[in-house]
């Protein structure tokens, strides 16, 4: 019986440590992003929260959104990677971090999903459709959207950064 109590205490301590690590990571993300905006002389409000999944989700709103998003979200992707690296280096452990600017990711997700469904309908007629190159996140959105359509499948082909999705009618 003693062992059960000791195990619970260890689990409780690990939970507290994980919460503390995430809260520190959230603060580090806020500090980094505020410093980044200052260094870039860019306007924007910074917020960060810890999601139920244990992800530090940071958001920049207002101000210079276009500058921070960049062409097709490339600047945003680079900033997220930089933020993730800084936060993990401070935490000295793996922490999942996301960054969004002005809701860009949700808008992009909806647009990619819409294109995937349109191309799936075209693939039903033509047999196969090749989409333009896209990053891993967007390819995942396409695969998920296509998986819900009967008679259609998708596969990624090529090497990054030219990796693309092929949508095919099932035989």
Secondary structure as GFF3:
##gff-version 3
##sequence-region A 1 171
A	DSSP	alpha_helix	2	40	.	.	.	ID=ss1
A	DSSP	beta_strand	45	50	.	.	.	ID=ss2
A	DSSP	beta_strand	56	61	.	.	.	ID=ss3
A	DSSP	alpha_helix	65	69	.	.	.	ID=ss4
A	DSSP	three_ten_helix	71	73	.	.	.	ID=ss5
A	DSSP	alpha_helix	74	91	.	.	.	ID=ss6
A	DSSP	beta_strand	97	101	.	.	.	ID=ss7
A	DSSP	alpha_helix	104	126	.	.	.	ID=ss8
A	DSSP	beta_strand	128	133	.	.	.	ID=ss9
A	DSSP	alpha_helix	136	147	.	.	.	ID=ss10
A	DSSP	beta_strand	152	157	.	.	.	ID=ss11
A	DSSP	beta_strand	164	169	.	.	.	ID=ss12
###
